Amino acid sequence: MTVEQKPLRAAGGCLCGKVRYEVRGKLGPVYACHCSQCRRTTGYCLVTTSTRRANFHLVRDATLRWYESSPRARRGFCAACGSTLFWDAPEENYICMTAGSIDPPTGLALECHIYTEDKGDFYEIADGLRSMPQGSAG
């Protein structure tokens, strides 16, 4: 699926439904991040897509909490059910949401692995997709 074909509207949220969001605009490519922070947050890798900040709207956020995971970024999660939902660098014009939190059908497909140099030693990446040892593909 090319970037132009990706959904122009999407909705999603956490496992318990206490955090819900909408995206009114294009979603970016789907990346799997293998950095140590993402592995510790999810237990494996963090699979995300993104949208421009102006296209992102919180519908329900009473249990949304933010963890400052680095000087550059914070991670959003539901304090009620523990769902990992967002990666946000406030200085950027976009926000990332976990691909698994988007209501199906998503119309999305994993496109790239990033920070593969930092991946866990308990798995291999063998799907043939592009891999970036460091940094982002975007």
Contacts in CASP RR format, 6 or more apart in sequence:
PFRMAT RR
TARGET T0000
AUTHOR 0000-0000-0000
METHOD contacts of the structure
MODEL  1
MTVEQKPLRAAGGCLCGKVRYEVRGKLGPVYACHCSQCRRTTGYCLVTTS
TRRANFHLVRDATLRWYESSPRARRGFCAACGSTLFWDAPEENYICMTAG
SIDPPTGLALECHIYTEDKGDFYEIADGLRSMPQGSAG
1 107 0 8 1.000
1 108 0 8 1.000
1 109 0 8 1.000
3 26 0 8 1.000
3 28 0 8 1.000
3 29 0 8 1.000
4 26 0 8 1.000
6 26 0 8 1.000
6 27 0 8 1.000
6 28 0 8 1.000
6 107 0 8 1.000
6 108 0 8 1.000
7 23 0 8 1.000
7 25 0 8 1.000
7 26 0 8 1.000
7 27 0 8 1.000
7 106 0 8 1.000
7 107 0 8 1.000
7 108 0 8 1.000
8 24 0 8 1.000
8 25 0 8 1.000
8 26 0 8 1.000
9 22 0 8 1.000
9 23 0 8 1.000
9 24 0 8 1.000
9 25 0 8 1.000
10 22 0 8 1.000
10 23 0 8 1.000
10 27 0 8 1.000
10 102 0 8 1.000
10 103 0 8 1.000
10 106 0 8 1.000
11 20 0 8 1.000
11 21 0 8 1.000
11 22 0 8 1.000
11 23 0 8 1.000
11 59 0 8 1.000
11 102 0 8 1.000
11 103 0 8 1.000
12 20 0 8 1.000
12 21 0 8 1.000
12 22 0 8 1.000
12 97 0 8 1.000
12 101 0 8 1.000
12 102 0 8 1.000
12 103 0 8 1.000
13 19 0 8 1.000
13 20 0 8 1.000
13 21 0 8 1.000
13 78 0 8 1.000
13 83 0 8 1.000
13 85 0 8 1.000
13 101 0 8 1.000
13 102 0 8 1.000
13 103 0 8 1.000
14 20 0 8 1.000
14 63 0 8 1.000
14 77 0 8 1.000
14 78 0 8 1.000
14 80 0 8 1.000
14 81 0 8 1.000
14 82 0 8 1.000
14 83 0 8 1.000
14 85 0 8 1.000
14 101 0 8 1.000
15 78 0 8 1.000
15 81 0 8 1.000
15 82 0 8 1.000
15 83 0 8 1.000
16 63 0 8 1.000
16 78 0 8 1.000
16 80 0 8 1.000
16 81 0 8 1.000
16 83 0 8 1.000
17 60 0 8 1.000
17 78 0 8 1.000
17 81 0 8 1.000
18 60 0 8 1.000
18 62 0 8 1.000
18 63 0 8 1.000
18 78 0 8 1.000
18 80 0 8 1.000
18 81 0 8 1.000
19 58 0 8 1.000
19 60 0 8 1.000
19 61 0 8 1.000
19 62 0 8 1.000
19 63 0 8 1.000
19 64 0 8 1.000
19 78 0 8 1.000
19 83 0 8 1.000
19 85 0 8 1.000
20 58 0 8 1.000
20 59 0 8 1.000
20 60 0 8 1.000
21 56 0 8 1.000
21 57 0 8 1.000
21 58 0 8 1.000
21 59 0 8 1.000
21 85 0 8 1.000
21 97 0 8 1.000
22 56 0 8 1.000
22 57 0 8 1.000
22 59 0 8 1.000
23 51 0 8 1.000
23 55 0 8 1.000
23 56 0 8 1.000
23 57 0 8 1.000
23 97 0 8 1.000
24 55 0 8 1.000
24 57 0 8 1.000
25 51 0 8 1.000
25 52 0 8 1.000
25 55 0 8 1.000
26 51 0 8 1.000
26 52 0 8 1.000
26 55 0 8 1.000
27 49 0 8 1.000
27 50 0 8 1.000
27 51 0 8 1.000
27 108 0 8 1.000
28 49 0 8 1.000
28 50 0 8 1.000
28 51 0 8 1.000
29 49 0 8 1.000
29 111 0 8 1.000
29 112 0 8 1.000
29 137 0 8 1.000
29 138 0 8 1.000
30 47 0 8 1.000
30 48 0 8 1.000
30 49 0 8 1.000
30 99 0 8 1.000
30 108 0 8 1.000
30 109 0 8 1.000
30 110 0 8 1.000
30 111 0 8 1.000
30 112 0 8 1.000
31 47 0 8 1.000
31 48 0 8 1.000
31 49 0 8 1.000
31 110 0 8 1.000
31 111 0 8 1.000
31 112 0 8 1.000
31 113 0 8 1.000
31 114 0 8 1.000
31 136 0 8 1.000
31 137 0 8 1.000
32 45 0 8 1.000
32 46 0 8 1.000
32 47 0 8 1.000
32 110 0 8 1.000
32 112 0 8 1.000
32 113 0 8 1.000
32 114 0 8 1.000
33 45 0 8 1.000
33 46 0 8 1.000
33 47 0 8 1.000
33 48 0 8 1.000
33 113 0 8 1.000
33 114 0 8 1.000
33 115 0 8 1.000
34 45 0 8 1.000
34 113 0 8 1.000
34 114 0 8 1.000
34 115 0 8 1.000
34 116 0 8 1.000
34 118 0 8 1.000
34 119 0 8 1.000
34 120 0 8 1.000
34 125 0 8 1.000
35 114 0 8 1.000
35 115 0 8 1.000
35 118 0 8 1.000
36 118 0 8 1.000
37 69 0 8 1.000
37 70 0 8 1.000
38 45 0 8 1.000
38 46 0 8 1.000
38 115 0 8 1.000
39 45 0 8 1.000
39 119 0 8 1.000
39 120 0 8 1.000
41 69 0 8 1.000
41 75 0 8 1.000
41 84 0 8 1.000
42 84 0 8 1.000
44 123 0 8 1.000
45 113 0 8 1.000
45 119 0 8 1.000
46 84 0 8 1.000
46 87 0 8 1.000
46 98 0 8 1.000
47 98 0 8 1.000
47 99 0 8 1.000
47 100 0 8 1.000
47 110 0 8 1.000
48 87 0 8 1.000
48 96 0 8 1.000
48 97 0 8 1.000
48 98 0 8 1.000
48 99 0 8 1.000
49 96 0 8 1.000
49 97 0 8 1.000
49 99 0 8 1.000
49 102 0 8 1.000
49 108 0 8 1.000
50 94 0 8 1.000
50 95 0 8 1.000
50 96 0 8 1.000
50 97 0 8 1.000
51 94 0 8 1.000
51 95 0 8 1.000
51 97 0 8 1.000
52 93 0 8 1.000
52 94 0 8 1.000
53 92 0 8 1.000
53 93 0 8 1.000
53 94 0 8 1.000
53 95 0 8 1.000
54 93 0 8 1.000
56 95 0 8 1.000
56 97 0 8 1.000
58 64 0 8 1.000
63 78 0 8 1.000
63 79 0 8 1.000
63 80 0 8 1.000
63 81 0 8 1.000
64 76 0 8 1.000
64 77 0 8 1.000
64 78 0 8 1.000
64 79 0 8 1.000
64 85 0 8 1.000
65 76 0 8 1.000
65 77 0 8 1.000
65 78 0 8 1.000
65 79 0 8 1.000
66 74 0 8 1.000
66 75 0 8 1.000
66 76 0 8 1.000
66 88 0 8 1.000
67 74 0 8 1.000
67 75 0 8 1.000
67 76 0 8 1.000
67 77 0 8 1.000
68 74 0 8 1.000
69 75 0 8 1.000
72 89 0 8 1.000
72 91 0 8 1.000
73 87 0 8 1.000
73 88 0 8 1.000
73 89 0 8 1.000
74 87 0 8 1.000
74 88 0 8 1.000
74 89 0 8 1.000
74 90 0 8 1.000
75 84 0 8 1.000
75 86 0 8 1.000
75 87 0 8 1.000
75 88 0 8 1.000
76 84 0 8 1.000
76 85 0 8 1.000
76 86 0 8 1.000
76 87 0 8 1.000
76 88 0 8 1.000
77 83 0 8 1.000
77 84 0 8 1.000
77 85 0 8 1.000
77 86 0 8 1.000
78 85 0 8 1.000
83 98 0 8 1.000
83 101 0 8 1.000
84 98 0 8 1.000
84 101 0 8 1.000
85 97 0 8 1.000
85 98 0 8 1.000
85 101 0 8 1.000
86 95 0 8 1.000
86 96 0 8 1.000
86 97 0 8 1.000
86 98 0 8 1.000
87 95 0 8 1.000
87 96 0 8 1.000
88 95 0 8 1.000
88 96 0 8 1.000
99 106 0 8 1.000
99 108 0 8 1.000
99 110 0 8 1.000
100 106 0 8 1.000
102 108 0 8 1.000
110 127 0 8 1.000
110 129 0 8 1.000
111 129 0 8 1.000
111 130 0 8 1.000
111 137 0 8 1.000
112 129 0 8 1.000
112 130 0 8 1.000
112 131 0 8 1.000
112 132 0 8 1.000
112 137 0 8 1.000
113 119 0 8 1.000
113 125 0 8 1.000
113 129 0 8 1.000
113 130 0 8 1.000
113 131 0 8 1.000
113 132 0 8 1.000
114 131 0 8 1.000
114 132 0 8 1.000
114 135 0 8 1.000
114 136 0 8 1.000
114 137 0 8 1.000
115 132 0 8 1.000
115 133 0 8 1.000
115 134 0 8 1.000
115 135 0 8 1.000
116 125 0 8 1.000
116 131 0 8 1.000
116 132 0 8 1.000
116 133 0 8 1.000
117 133 0 8 1.000
117 134 0 8 1.000
119 125 0 8 1.000
125 131 0 8 1.000
130 137 0 8 1.000
END
